[in-house]
Amino acid sequence: MSAIHELQPHALWQHFSAICDIPHPSFHEEQIREHLIGFAKEHNLEWQSDAVGNVIIRKNATPGMENRAGVILQGHMDMVPQKNNDTVHDFPTDPIKAYIDGDWVTAEGTTLGADNGIGMAAALAVLASKDLQHGPVEALFTATEETGMIGAQGLQQGILEGKILLNLDTEDEGELYIGCAGGTRIEINGDYSTESAQDGLVFKTLYISGLKGGHSGCDIHLGRGNAIKLLIRALHRLEAEGVRIASLNGGSLANAIPREASATIAIPESSLVACNNIIDQCSNELTAELAVVEPNLKLTLSDSVPAAELMSVQDQNKWVAAVDACPNGAQRMSDSIEGVVETSLNMGVLTINEW
Ligand SMILES: [Zn+2]
């Protein structure tokens, strides 16, 4: 079963196979740290570890390469421990059972830990190599990356000597990243006053669904519909007919493009026909506008149980206008690299009446 260590290039896979045998979920990295230090000792390489648990191993340049810029090979020690419901596995003590399945290396019932075991294995292969020509090499193995980059955050300034850092924590083979996105999560909270619902209101659920969603980083340039923004656009128009909001929910994660959003609304009986017309108009407009990107978009109105409280008119107008005015999606493309998004925004979650 475990012929992983026999895969080619052997110099890489033998290390990956050994890493799989050593438990190394986040916060249980002692054994993998010992393994790395043992490797350094065995190969007579200079090593050091720091207060947050990072390990640095240094290898001298091959003869004639001493004045080349030093290269840092960086990966992280910990892996994400996830298993299938029916798998019995204790991550801090049990080895990962890696095996070859067709063209893939995978694990029996658990995550494999290729993130970032394969990065560590690549660095170890370079450190162990006797035939590669290279300048000074430093391998930096950071601790507890998956749950907050604790090792990277705690890395002492000036501890590294190299000038070029290659991060070996990636998903695509044969590709080199030359930049990285920075991101900020903004949480906006605000109060609103409520009013008791009066007689003569019909309660409905306005629901937008069928959108593709996606990752706010990887898919933001595709022009997909943002369920929250589209729902608010419809609500903004319905306000002219006296429509009131009782509750509203859209999206589930800050970094996911929301696929669904819904609002419980109160419609004055006398405006029911007009509101149905507005929703039909909105629905036609959105399906035409996003016909190519979002062919399954649906905006629907259905009956709802009545709510006792509504958002006050004043606060509703303010919040709906604010959310409607919020920029969303790709804002600017890179001026230097074609096809790359420079700046983007994703309204990931909107919820009211949750407290
Ligand atoms: Zn990783």
Residues whose N, C-alpha, C, O or C-beta is under 5 A from the ligand:
A	BS01	ZN	D115 N116 D169
